[in-house]
Amino acid sequence: MRWPIHPTPILGESLLSWLCRISEAYGLSTTDLISIHLGHQEEIKQLNLCPSEESIMQIAQKTGQDFCVVKNMTLSGLFPWVADNQNLIDHDFDLYINQFPVLFTGGIHSFTPSPWSPWIYKDPLKRVCPRCMQENPRITYLGWKLPFLLTCHKHKCLLKPAHTHNDSFFFITDQMKEINLPDYVIEMDQLTWQAVFTGEVNLPYRKINSGVWFRMLRRIIQELSIAPNKYKKNQRDILKKIWDKANLPIRAKIHKWSPFEYFDYSTQCSFLIASAAAINLLSNEKINGSGKYSHLFIKPKHKEVYEGKKEHNSMKKVLREIQRDLELARSDNQVAVDLFLSMLFGKYDDDKIIAFYKKSFRMNKIPEKHMSHIDIAITFCRA
C-alpha cells in the first residue's frame, strides 16, 4: 500500500529527515512509521548510513520515488564517490589515502585501527545551519553529517553542532559567535557540495569526478597531519606557509597522530581550514606541490609543439620502462594499479582487454593481493 501523502524530497536531504516529514503528515513518530508501514524495525540511525536494500525498496514503492533517489539520500548512496565499500566499513587505509597524492610524493603509511572508514567514525555528525533552521527546521542535509564540509551550501555560514532526536527537534549547542570564514574556505566547500549533489567537481581549469575530489581532499588532510620531523626542510617550509595562511598552529596542536575521523570536531575544522588554505596556495602558485595530482589545481602550462622525429630507439626504451614498472608492481600495489590503468588507456568497460591484461599480469608474477586493488580501481573508473 502506497503512502498517499509524502512531501517531495529536497535535493541533498537525508533519508531520515524526509521520513520525519512524512511521519509528521500522518501524526506518527518516525519509529512508528517504520515499524508499522515497513513491516520490520530498522534501526533509526542506520537509515542515514547504510539501510537494507529491502528498506530502500519499500520506501521507494510507498512514495513512488525511484530506488536510486531514495538510496542517494543515505551515505551508502555516495558509494563509490566517498567510500570504496558500499557497506561503509573496513576500508584499506593506505589505498584510499595514497591514491591521489597532492602536496608531496610517495605513500604515507600510518597505523590505523581496523575497521576504518573514510570520513566517518562511529556515528555521523550532528550539525545544522542556523539560518536553514529558521527557514525550515524539519529539513536536514546529508552533507551536514560528514566532516568534509564546514559551511551551508545555501547560506555559506558555519555549520554548528546541535542536539537532535531522529533528525528533528534541533537545539544548537554551540554558543560561539558567527565566524567570518575566509573566502577560500567557502570556495572549497562549494566544490565539495558540487561533489555531493552532482557527482563531479568543476575546478578552475578542469572537471573531475567526485571520487577523485574526496580522495584528494582526504590525502591533503593526511599530509597536513603528519609530524613535521617526518618531512624534509623544503616540505616543512611548505607546511609552515599553509598553516600561516590558515592562521592556525601547525598540526592544529595535535601531539599524537590519529586518523582525521577520530579528531574532535574543533580539530577537524582546523584541518579543513588548513586544507582550503593549501588548495588556495596551490591554485595561486604560491607553493609548489610535488604530488602527482597537484597539477589539477594549477592553470595548464603552454607546451612546445613537437617539430619532428628524433633519432632514438623508442621501442627498446618503452620495453625497458615496462619491465622496470613490472618489477616495481610485484612489491607495490599502487604501482600495479597505476600501470594497469595506464595500459587500459581509458577503456575501462572493455572486459576482453581487461581479462587479457589480468592474464598478462599473472604471467608476470604480479601477486593476487594486488589484483584485488586493481579490481577496486576499475570499478571506481567505471562509475
N, C-alpha and C positions, 0 to 999 in steps of 0.2 A: 504494500500500500504506500503510495506517494504522500509526501507532506504537501498539502495544498498551499500552505504559507511557508515561504522560505525567502528571506531577503537575498538580494543578489550579492555574491561575494565581491569584495573590493580587491583590485589588483594589489598583490603583495600581502593581503590579510592572512593571518594564521588560521588554521582549521578550527582550533578551539574557540577563537574569537567569533568566527562565523556560527559555530554551533551554539554558542552562548546567545547570540542574537536570535537564532531560530527558536531556541528553547523559551526565550522571553516572550516570543509571539504566541506561544501556547500556554504560558503561565506555568512552565515547568522549570525545574533545575536542570542543569546540563547533565548531571548524573542520571536523573530520571529519564531524560530524553534518550540517552544512550542505552540504558538498561532495558527500558520498555520497548522502544521502537527499533533498536538494532538487534534485539533478541539475545544479547550477551553483554557482559560487563567488561568494557575495555578500560584499562587503567587510564585515568584522566590525563595524567602528564604525558602519556605515550602518544596522545593524539597530535601533538605538535612535533613529536620526534619521529617515530617510526611505527605508525599504526599498522595493523594487519591489512593485507590485501583484501580480505573479506570485509573489514570495516569500511575501507575506502569505496569498495564496490557498492555496498549497501547504501552509503551516504549519497553516492552518485545517482543511484537508481531512485532514491526517495526524493531527491531535489531536482532531478532532470539535468544535472550537470555532467559534463564529460569526466570520465575517470581521471584523466591527466590533470584536469583543472583542480579536482579535489586533492590529488596527490601532491601537486605543486604548492599546496598550502601547508605542507609539512616539510620538515628538514630533510627527510628521505627523498622528497621531490627535488631537492637541489643536487642529487646524485646525477651524473658524475662530476658536476662542477666543483662543489665544495669538498666532497669526500670520494675516496676510491671505492669504498664498500657501501652498498645500499643500506646495510643494517647499521651504519654509522659507528661500528666498533672495530677494535683490533686492526688498526692500520699499521703499515710499515713506516715508521717514523723517518728513517734515513731516505727511503724512496720518495716520500712526499716532500721532505724539506730540500733535498738535493737535486730535484728535477729541473728547477729553473733558477740557477744562481744569478744574482744581480750585482751586488756591491763587490763581492770577492769571488775568486775562483775556488775550485776544489770542493770536496764534500765536507760537511760539518757533521761530525758524529758525536752524539751525546747520549748518555744513559737515560732511558725513558722507561718508566714503569709500564708494564703491559696489563690490560689493554690500553692503548692510547688512541684518541680520535682528534683530528684537527678541528680547532675552533670550538670544541665543546668539552666540558668536564662536569660529570655528574648531571646537573640539571641546567636547562637553558637560563640565560639571564632574565631577570625581571626588571625591565626598564620601560619607560614611557616618554613620550614627548608631551610636556606640559600644555603646549598650545593645541595639540591634537585632542588631548583630554578635555579641553574647554569646548572644542567644537563637537566632538562625538566621543564620549567616554566609554563607548562599548566596542570600539574598533581598535585592535592591536595588530601590528605588522610583524611578519615572520622575521624580517631583518633586525628587529629590535632585540631578538633573543640570542644573537650570536655576537661575540666580541670582535667582529671585523668592521664595526661601524661606531661612530661617536655621535652622529647628528641625525636629525629627522630629514628625510628626503624632501619633504614639503616645506617646512619652516626653516630648515638649516640651523636649528638650535640644538643645544646639547641634550642628549637623552639622559634621563635621570632615574636612579634606582627607585623602585616602588614596591609596596606590599600588594600582592594580588591574590585573588581567590578564583581559580579556574578561569583565568584570563578576564576577569571582570572585577568590579568594585575596587578601583585603584586608590592607593593613598601614597603620594610621593613622600619618600623618607629622606631625600637629600635636601637639606635646607640651605645649601650654599647659594650664593648669588649667581645670576646668569653669567657664564664665562664667554667672553668675546674670543672665539677661536680664530686663529689665523686663517686667511683665505685658502692657503694651500691645504689645510685640513679638510675644509668643506669641499674643495675641489676633488681631493682623494675620495671622500665619502660619496660624492656624486658618481664617481666611476664605479664604486662598489655597489651602489644602488642600481646602476645600469646592469651590472653582473647578475644581481638578484632578480631584476624584473625582466630582462631581455635575453640573457644567456650570452651576451657579448659586451665588450667594452671598447669605446671609442677613445683611444689615446690621441694626443695631439697630432701625431703623424702616422698612426697605424690603428688597425682594428684587430683585436684579439678576442678569443673566446673566454668565457667566464672561468673555465678551469685553469687556464694559464694565469689569469689575474689573481685568483685566490692563492695559488701556489707561489707566485712571485711575491705577493704581499706577506705570506707566512714565512717565506725564505728571508725577506728583508728583516722581519722581526727577529728571526733566529740569529741573523748576522749581527744585529744590534745587541743581542742579549749575551753573547759570548764574552768572557773576560778579556779585557784589552791585552793582557800579557800573552794571550794566545796568538796575537797578530804581530806583524812586522810594523816597524815605525811608520812607514808611509800609510799603512792601513789604519793605525791608531790616529794619525792626523786626520784622516777622512772621518773616522768616528767622532772625533772631537768637533769637527765642523758641523756635523749633523746634530749632535746634542746641543751645541751652542745655538744653532739655528732654531731648535725647538725650545730654547731657554729652559732646559732641564738638565739635571746632573747626569753624568754618564751612567748608563745602565739603570737609570731611574733609582739609583742607590740600592739595587739588589746586591746582596753579598754572596749568595749561593745560587748557582744556576738551577732552574727548573723549567719545564715546558711553559710557554706563554699561557696555555689553557689553565694552568694551576695558579697563576698570579691572582692577587685580589683585583677588584675592579679598578681601583685607582691606578695601580701599576700597569694594568692593561691599557688604560687610557694614555698613560705616558708613552708607552711603546708605540701606540698607534699615531700619536702626535709626532714622535721621532721618525716613524716610517714615512709619514707625509712630508716631513722636512727633507728626508733623504731623496724622495721622488722629486721634490721641487728643485733641490740642488742638482740632481742628475739632469733634469729637463733643461735647466738653465746653464748646464755645463760648468757649474761651479766646483763639482767634484767629478772625478773620472772613475766609473765603475769598471772593474776588471772581470766581472761575471759575464758569462756567455750571453745573457739576455738583457744586459744593461742598455744595449743599443735601442731597445724598443721604446725607451723614453726620450731618445735624442733625435733631432732632425737628421734625416739621412744625408750623408755627405756625397758630394759630386764624385763620380767615378770616371777615371780616364777611359776613353774609348780604346779598345784593343786595335792596334793598327796592322796586325798581320801575324802570321805564324812565326814562332821562334824555333830554332833547331834544337830539339831535345827529345830524348826518348821518353815520351809521356806514358806509354803503356807500362814500361818497366817501373816507372815511378809510382803509377797507380797501384800496380800489383804489390809493390813493397809496402805502400801505405795500408792496403787492405790486410796484408799479412801481419803488419805491426798491430793494427786495430784488433784483429782476431786474437792475437796473443794477450792483449790487454783485456779483452772481453771475457777470457776464461777466468779471470780473477776479479773482475769489477763488473757488477750487474748494470751499473749506469752506462758504462761504455758499451755493453752488449745491447742495451735498449737504444742508445743513440745510433749505433752502427746499423741496427736492424731497420730503424725508421728512415735513416738516410738512404738505405738500399731500396726501400719501398717507393721513395720519391713521390709521396703523396697518394699512392694507390692503396689506401687503407681498406678499401672494400673488395679488393681482388683476392678472393680466397685461394685461387690457384697459385698466384705469385707468393702469397704469404706461406702456404704449405711448402712450396719449393724452397724458399729461403730458410724456413724452420728445419727442413731436412738437411740443407747445406750446413746450417749452424751445428746441428747434432753431429754431422760427419766431421766437423772441425773441432769436436770435443768441447762445445760450449755447454756448461753444466745445466741440468734440468731446472735447478732452482732459479737460474737467470731467465729461463723461458717463461716462467710464470709472471715475472716482471714485464716481459715483452708483451704478453697477452693483455695485461692491465693497460699498458701504454697504447696498444692497438684499439682497445675498447674506448679509451679516452679520446683518441684521434678521430674515431668514427662518430662520436657523439656530436 
